[in-house]
């Protein structure tokens, strides 16, 4: 009886429309994920200065902050503090920023990195 009720509410064409909509939604998510990864970049703020670098090219960046120089490494699509002049080294322990809106900061040195 329940199966008959479901088939009365949904017609065969409704299932086709639902399936096409589900496939279109999945394809859109995959497209957005791949296009977003190719355009990711790291933004480094040091005081009033701002530097922008792509995450797809490996490099070492030395940034002058309030109390000294911080070394930021961009490698394999991730950015992280390698060295910093602060006492507690929390910025180094934060690890790498990878995904959009991830961030790490060395507050004593006034250096902030984030992924866009």
N, CA and C atoms as an extended XYZ file, in Angstrom:
348
Properties=species:S:1:pos:R:3:atomname:S:1:resname:S:1:resid:I:1 pbc="F F F"
N         0.818       -1.194        0.000 N   UNK     1
C         0.000        0.000        0.000 CA  UNK     1
C         0.869        1.268        0.000 C   UNK     1
N         1.956        1.237        0.790 N   UNK     2
C         2.834        2.404        0.866 CA  UNK     2
C         3.504        2.658       -0.486 C   UNK     2
N         3.933        1.600       -1.180 N   UNK     3
C         4.564        1.763       -2.494 CA  UNK     3
C         3.597        2.387       -3.492 C   UNK     3
N         2.357        2.019       -3.424 N   UNK     4
C         1.373        2.585       -4.345 CA  UNK     4
C         1.188        4.072       -4.074 C   UNK     4
N         1.243        4.458       -2.788 N   UNK     5
C         1.086        5.863       -2.431 CA  UNK     5
C         2.269        6.689       -2.932 C   UNK     5
N         3.470        6.159       -2.806 N   UNK     6
C         4.654        6.878       -3.286 CA  UNK     6
C         4.585        7.065       -4.799 C   UNK     6
N         4.187        6.039       -5.525 N   UNK     7
C         4.112        6.159       -6.979 CA  UNK     7
C         2.953        7.051       -7.417 C   UNK     7
N         1.952        7.227       -6.596 N   UNK     8
C         0.886        8.162       -6.929 CA  UNK     8
C         1.358        9.598       -6.768 C   UNK     8
N         2.207        9.854       -5.755 N   UNK     9
C         2.687       11.208       -5.517 CA  UNK     9
C         3.775       11.569       -6.532 C   UNK     9
N         4.711       10.649       -6.770 N   UNK    10
C         5.810       10.886       -7.700 CA  UNK    10
C         5.562       10.134       -8.997 C   UNK    10
N         5.660       10.842      -10.078 N   UNK    11
C         5.524       10.226      -11.386 CA  UNK    11
C         6.911        9.892      -11.902 C   UNK    11
N         7.031        9.015      -12.891 N   UNK    12
C         8.357        8.636      -13.411 CA  UNK    12
C         9.183        9.844      -13.874 C   UNK    12
N         8.551       10.818      -14.474 N   UNK    13
C         9.279       11.989      -14.937 CA  UNK    13
C         9.856       12.791      -13.764 C   UNK    13
N         9.196       12.772      -12.608 N   UNK    14
C         9.707       13.452      -11.411 CA  UNK    14
C        11.038       12.849      -10.980 C   UNK    14
N        11.181       11.547      -11.080 N   UNK    15
C        12.447       10.899      -10.724 CA  UNK    15
C        13.563       11.317      -11.680 C   UNK    15
N        13.248       11.481      -12.950 N   UNK    16
C        14.239       11.929      -13.931 CA  UNK    16
C        14.698       13.346      -13.595 C   UNK    16
N        13.767       14.222      -13.293 N   UNK    17
C        14.106       15.606      -12.935 CA  UNK    17
C        14.962       15.625      -11.670 C   UNK    17
N        14.591       14.856      -10.665 N   UNK    18
C        15.353       14.795       -9.418 CA  UNK    18
C        16.773       14.299       -9.663 C   UNK    18
N        16.930       13.274      -10.467 N   UNK    19
C        18.255       12.731      -10.771 CA  UNK    19
C        19.115       13.751      -11.514 C   UNK    19
N        18.552       14.429      -12.502 N   UNK    20
C        19.301       15.453      -13.228 CA  UNK    20
C        19.723       16.599      -12.306 C   UNK    20
N        18.842       16.998      -11.422 N   UNK    21
C        19.161       18.058      -10.475 CA  UNK    21
C        20.297       17.631       -9.538 C   UNK    21
N        20.263       16.398       -9.057 N   UNK    22
C        21.311       15.889       -8.171 CA  UNK    22
C        22.656       15.836       -8.894 C   UNK    22
N        22.670       15.395      -10.144 N   UNK    23
C        23.910       15.348      -10.920 CA  UNK    23
C        24.461       16.745      -11.189 C   UNK    23
N        23.590       17.683      -11.509 N   UNK    24
C        24.012       19.060      -11.745 CA  UNK    24
C        24.604       19.678      -10.481 C   UNK    24
N        23.995       19.412       -9.342 N   UNK    25
C        24.507       19.929       -8.072 CA  UNK    25
C        25.878       19.349       -7.759 C   UNK    25
N        26.061       18.053       -7.939 N   UNK    26
C        27.356       17.417       -7.679 CA  UNK    26
C        28.430       17.965       -8.612 C   UNK    26
N        28.104       18.149       -9.875 N   UNK    27
C        29.068       18.690      -10.838 CA  UNK    27
C        29.449       20.130      -10.474 C   UNK    27
N        28.506       20.907      -10.000 N   UNK    28
C        28.792       22.288       -9.601 CA  UNK    28
C        29.754       22.331       -8.427 C   UNK    28
N        29.543       21.477       -7.434 N   UNK    29
C        30.439       21.429       -6.285 CA  UNK    29
C        31.852       21.027       -6.704 C   UNK    29
N        31.966       20.048       -7.587 N   UNK    30
C        33.287       19.633       -8.054 CA  UNK    30
C        33.981       20.749       -8.820 C   UNK    30
N        33.247       21.454       -9.658 N   UNK    31
C        33.817       22.563      -10.419 CA  UNK    31
C        34.297       23.672       -9.495 C   UNK    31
N        33.488       24.031       -8.512 N   UNK    32
C        33.882       25.084       -7.582 CA  UNK    32
C        35.099       24.684       -6.762 C   UNK    32
N        35.175       23.439       -6.353 N   UNK    33
C        36.303       22.962       -5.553 CA  UNK    33
C        37.598       23.018       -6.353 C   UNK    33
N        37.583       22.575       -7.596 N   UNK    34
C        38.804       22.576       -8.398 CA  UNK    34
C        39.202       23.982       -8.802 C   UNK    34
N        38.267       24.853       -9.133 N   UNK    35
C        38.624       26.210       -9.527 CA  UNK    35
C        39.106       27.014       -8.330 C   UNK    35
N        38.563       26.767       -7.153 N   UNK    36
C        38.977       27.482       -5.955 CA  UNK    36
C        40.398       27.100       -5.564 C   UNK    36
N        40.766       25.834       -5.699 N   UNK    37
C        42.112       25.401       -5.334 CA  UNK    37
C        43.164       25.994       -6.246 C   UNK    37
N        42.850       26.195       -7.509 N   UNK    38
C        43.848       26.710       -8.437 CA  UNK    38
C        44.108       28.194       -8.236 C   UNK    38
N        43.223       28.910       -7.579 N   UNK    39
C        43.375       30.349       -7.414 CA  UNK    39
C        43.747       30.743       -5.991 C   UNK    39
N        44.037       29.795       -5.134 N   UNK    40
C        44.337       30.129       -3.753 CA  UNK    40
C        45.622       30.936       -3.663 C   UNK    40
N        45.636       31.855       -2.730 N   UNK    41
C        46.817       32.673       -2.505 CA  UNK    41
C        46.931       32.979       -1.026 C   UNK    41
N        48.139       33.305       -0.617 N   UNK    42
C        48.375       33.647        0.780 CA  UNK    42
C        48.586       35.151        0.866 C   UNK    42
N        47.927       35.750        1.839 N   UNK    43
C        48.055       37.182        2.094 CA  UNK    43
C        48.818       37.339        3.398 C   UNK    43
N        49.891       38.108        3.365 N   UNK    44
C        50.721       38.336        4.542 CA  UNK    44
C        50.623       39.812        4.904 C   UNK    44
N        50.174       40.075        6.128 N   UNK    45
C        50.122       41.435        6.641 CA  UNK    45
C        51.211       41.610        7.681 C   UNK    45
N        51.994       42.655        7.518 N   UNK    46
C        53.034       43.004        8.496 CA  UNK    46
C        52.882       44.489        8.783 C   UNK    46
N        52.246       44.812        9.894 N   UNK    47
C        51.957       46.211       10.188 CA  UNK    47
C        50.964       46.742        9.167 C   UNK    47
N        51.357       47.791        8.458 N   UNK    48
C        50.475       48.376        7.445 CA  UNK    48
C        50.777       47.860        6.045 C   UNK    48
N        51.772       46.986        5.915 N   UNK    49
C        52.142       46.432        4.611 CA  UNK    49
C        51.391       45.132        4.360 C   UNK    49
N        51.073       44.882        3.085 N   UNK    50
C        50.388       43.654        2.699 CA  UNK    50
C        51.094       43.055        1.491 C   UNK    50
N        51.348       41.760        1.560 N   UNK    51
C        52.004       41.035        0.478 CA  UNK    51
C        51.106       39.873        0.073 C   UNK    51
N        51.009       39.610       -1.235 N   UNK    52
C        50.157       38.536       -1.747 CA  UNK    52
C        51.014       37.626       -2.624 C   UNK    52
N        50.943       36.310       -2.342 N   UNK    53
C        51.707       35.321       -3.090 CA  UNK    53
C        50.807       34.146       -3.449 C   UNK    53
N        50.979       33.551       -4.641 N   UNK    54
C        50.204       32.345       -4.977 CA  UNK    54
C        50.703       31.153       -4.159 C   UNK    54
N        49.793       30.257       -3.816 N   UNK    55
C        50.170       29.079       -3.037 CA  UNK    55
C        50.720       27.948       -3.898 C   UNK    55
N        50.654       28.092       -5.218 N   UNK    56
C        51.119       27.001       -6.076 CA  UNK    56
C        52.604       27.095       -6.425 C   UNK    56
N        53.313       28.100       -5.921 N   UNK    57
C        54.748       28.241       -6.188 CA  UNK    57
C        55.501       28.239       -4.857 C   UNK    57
N        56.431       27.300       -4.704 N   UNK    58
C        57.203       27.186       -3.471 CA  UNK    58
C        58.168       28.365       -3.341 C   UNK    58
N        58.257       28.917       -2.118 N   UNK    59
C        59.171       30.034       -1.871 CA  UNK    59
C        59.357       30.253       -0.377 C   UNK    59
N        60.386       30.990       -0.038 N   UNK    60
C        60.647       31.421        1.336 CA  UNK    60
C        60.539       32.937        1.367 C   UNK    60
N        59.819       33.459        2.346 N   UNK    61
C        59.596       34.896        2.435 CA  UNK    61
C        60.047       35.368        3.814 C   UNK    61
N        60.905       36.355        3.822 N   UNK    62
C        61.359       36.940        5.085 CA  UNK    62
C        60.638       38.269        5.263 C   UNK    62
N        59.869       38.373        6.355 N   UNK    63
C        59.052       39.555        6.613 CA  UNK    63
C        59.570       40.261        7.864 C   UNK    63
N        59.784       41.557        7.747 N   UNK    64
C        60.222       42.362        8.892 CA  UNK    64
C        58.990       42.792        9.687 C   UNK    64
N        58.975       42.433       10.963 N   UNK    65
C        57.877       42.798       11.850 CA  UNK    65
C        58.336       43.782       12.912 C   UNK    65
N        57.564       43.911       13.972 N   UNK    66
C        57.868       44.864       15.044 CA  UNK    66
C        59.124       44.513       15.831 C   UNK    66
N        59.374       43.222       16.041 N   UNK    67
C        60.500       42.833       16.886 CA  UNK    67
C        61.585       42.064       16.130 C   UNK    67
N        61.438       41.903       14.842 N   UNK    68
C        62.449       41.194       14.064 CA  UNK    68
C        61.876       40.595       12.794 C   UNK    68
N        62.608       39.627       12.258 N   UNK    69
C        62.210       39.011       10.985 CA  UNK    69
C        61.553       37.657       11.223 C   UNK    69
N        60.424       37.438       10.527 N   UNK    70
C        59.748       36.138       10.513 CA  UNK    70
C        59.999       35.493        9.164 C   UNK    70
N        60.261       34.204        9.166 N   UNK    71
C        60.457       33.460        7.923 CA  UNK    71
C        59.195       32.646        7.670 C   UNK    71
N        58.561       32.898        6.531 N   UNK    72
C        57.335       32.202        6.142 CA  UNK    72
C        57.668       31.353        4.923 C   UNK    72
N        57.299       30.091        4.986 N   UNK    73
C        57.546       29.146        3.902 CA  UNK    73
C        56.226       28.853        3.181 C   UNK    73
N        56.246       28.925        1.855 N   UNK    74
C        55.128       28.457        1.031 CA  UNK    74
C        55.637       27.232        0.299 C   UNK    74
N        55.026       26.090        0.586 N   UNK    75
C        55.490       24.831        0.001 CA  UNK    75
C        54.314       23.875       -0.166 C   UNK    75
N        54.181       23.311       -1.348 N   UNK    76
C        53.162       22.305       -1.645 CA  UNK    76
C        51.751       22.780       -1.312 C   UNK    76
N        51.443       24.030       -1.629 N   UNK    77
C        50.090       24.543       -1.434 CA  UNK    77
C        49.749       24.909       -0.010 C   UNK    77
N        50.734       25.061        0.844 N   UNK    78
C        50.498       25.461        2.231 CA  UNK    78
C        51.530       26.493        2.642 C   UNK    78
N        51.169       27.332        3.604 N   UNK    79
C        52.081       28.362        4.099 CA  UNK    79
C        52.176       28.231        5.613 C   UNK    79
N        53.389       28.453        6.146 N   UNK    80
C        53.573       28.333        7.591 CA  UNK    80
C        54.767       29.165        8.041 C   UNK    80
N        54.764       29.498        9.337 N   UNK    81
C        55.895       30.191        9.946 CA  UNK    81
C        57.004       29.169       10.190 C   UNK    81
N        58.179       29.432        9.683 N   UNK    82
C        59.338       28.573        9.935 CA  UNK    82
C        60.106       29.073       11.158 C   UNK    82
N        60.384       30.372       11.190 N   UNK    83
C        61.038       30.986       12.346 CA  UNK    83
C        60.379       32.327       12.638 C   UNK    83
N        60.478       32.743       13.898 N   UNK    84
C        59.945       34.024       14.302 CA  UNK    84
C        60.654       34.472       15.576 C   UNK    84
N        60.830       35.778       15.776 N   UNK    85
C        61.582       36.258       16.925 CA  UNK    85
C        60.798       36.309       18.240 C   UNK    85
N        59.544       35.924       18.226 N   UNK    86
C        58.738       35.988       19.452 CA  UNK    86
C        59.224       34.949       20.476 C   UNK    86
N        58.846       35.136       21.730 N   UNK    87
C        59.340       34.261       22.793 CA  UNK    87
C        58.660       32.897       22.818 C   UNK    87
N        57.345       32.866       22.723 N   UNK    88
C        56.639       31.589       22.927 CA  UNK    88
C        56.466       30.741       21.671 C   UNK    88
N        56.737       31.255       20.499 N   UNK    89
C        56.695       30.515       19.224 CA  UNK    89
C        55.335       29.880       18.923 C   UNK    89
N        54.255       30.481       19.393 N   UNK    90
C        52.907       29.967       19.125 CA  UNK    90
C        52.600       29.972       17.635 C   UNK    90
N        53.099       30.962       16.926 N   UNK    91
C        52.840       31.056       15.483 CA  UNK    91
C        53.425       29.855       14.742 C   UNK    91
N        54.562       29.369       15.167 N   UNK    92
C        55.185       28.205       14.539 CA  UNK    92
C        54.394       26.947       14.873 C   UNK    92
N        53.911       26.860       16.100 N   UNK    93
C        53.148       25.692       16.542 CA  UNK    93
C        51.764       25.625       15.921 C   UNK    93
N        51.258       26.737       15.369 N   UNK    94
C        49.934       26.741       14.748 CA  UNK    94
C        49.887       25.847       13.520 C   UNK    94
N        51.012       25.597       12.906 N   UNK    95
C        51.048       24.745       11.722 CA  UNK    95
C        50.757       25.525       10.456 C   UNK    95
N        50.444       24.788        9.408 N   UNK    96
C        50.281       25.376        8.078 CA  UNK    96
C        48.858       25.861        7.855 C   UNK    96
N        48.742       26.915        7.064 N   UNK    97
C        47.443       27.369        6.570 CA  UNK    97
C        47.294       26.795        5.166 C   UNK    97
N        46.145       26.164        4.929 N   UNK    98
C        45.947       25.434        3.677 CA  UNK    98
C        44.682       25.887        2.954 C   UNK    98
N        43.573       25.813        3.653 N   UNK    99
C        42.268       26.097        3.057 CA  UNK    99
C        41.918       27.572        3.145 C   UNK    99
N        40.949       27.987        2.347 N   UNK   100
C        40.481       29.359        2.365 CA  UNK   100
C        40.008       29.727        3.775 C   UNK   100
N        40.363       30.907        4.220 N   UNK   101
C        40.050       31.459        5.542 CA  UNK   101
C        40.875       30.868        6.675 C   UNK   101
N        41.817       29.970        6.409 N   UNK   102
C        42.768       29.553        7.440 CA  UNK   102
C        43.716       30.714        7.707 C   UNK   102
N        44.206       30.812        8.933 N   UNK   103
C        45.124       31.892        9.259 CA  UNK   103
C        46.083       31.471       10.363 C   UNK   103
N        47.188       32.191       10.451 N   UNK   104
C        48.163       32.044       11.529 CA  UNK   104
C        48.730       33.436       11.778 C   UNK   104
N        49.121       33.695       13.025 N   UNK   105
C        49.595       35.031       13.354 CA  UNK   105
C        50.702       34.973       14.388 C   UNK   105
N        51.637       35.887       14.256 N   UNK   106
C        52.646       36.144       15.279 CA  UNK   106
C        52.300       37.529       15.830 C   UNK   106
N        51.567       37.558       16.915 N   UNK   107
C        51.086       38.827       17.450 CA  UNK   107
C        52.202       39.732       17.962 C   UNK   107
N        53.211       39.206       18.684 N   UNK   108
C        54.279       40.117       19.134 CA  UNK   108
C        55.024       40.775       17.977 C   UNK   108
N        55.151       40.066       16.870 N   UNK   109
C        55.871       40.587       15.704 CA  UNK   109
C        54.935       41.297       14.725 C   UNK   109
N        53.632       41.227       14.971 N   UNK   110
C        52.613       41.869       14.132 CA  UNK   110
C        52.656       41.364       12.687 C   UNK   110
N        52.748       40.038       12.539 N   UNK   111
C        52.739       39.397       11.221 CA  UNK   111
C        51.567       38.419       11.193 C   UNK   111
N        50.741       38.516       10.158 N   UNK   112
C        49.517       37.738       10.044 CA  UNK   112
C        49.458       37.130        8.653 C   UNK   112
N        49.197       35.811        8.546 N   UNK   113
C        49.059       35.175        7.230 CA  UNK   113
C        47.684       34.515        7.131 C   UNK   113
N        47.091       34.587        5.954 N   UNK   114
C        45.796       33.952        5.729 CA  UNK   114
C        45.687       33.524        4.268 C   UNK   114
N        44.803       32.573        4.030 N   UNK   115
C        44.589       32.056        2.671 CA  UNK   115
C        43.303       32.634        2.125 C   UNK   115
N        43.361       33.116        0.895 N   UNK   116
C        42.164       33.611        0.197 CA  UNK   116
C        41.860       32.718       -0.981 C   UNK   116
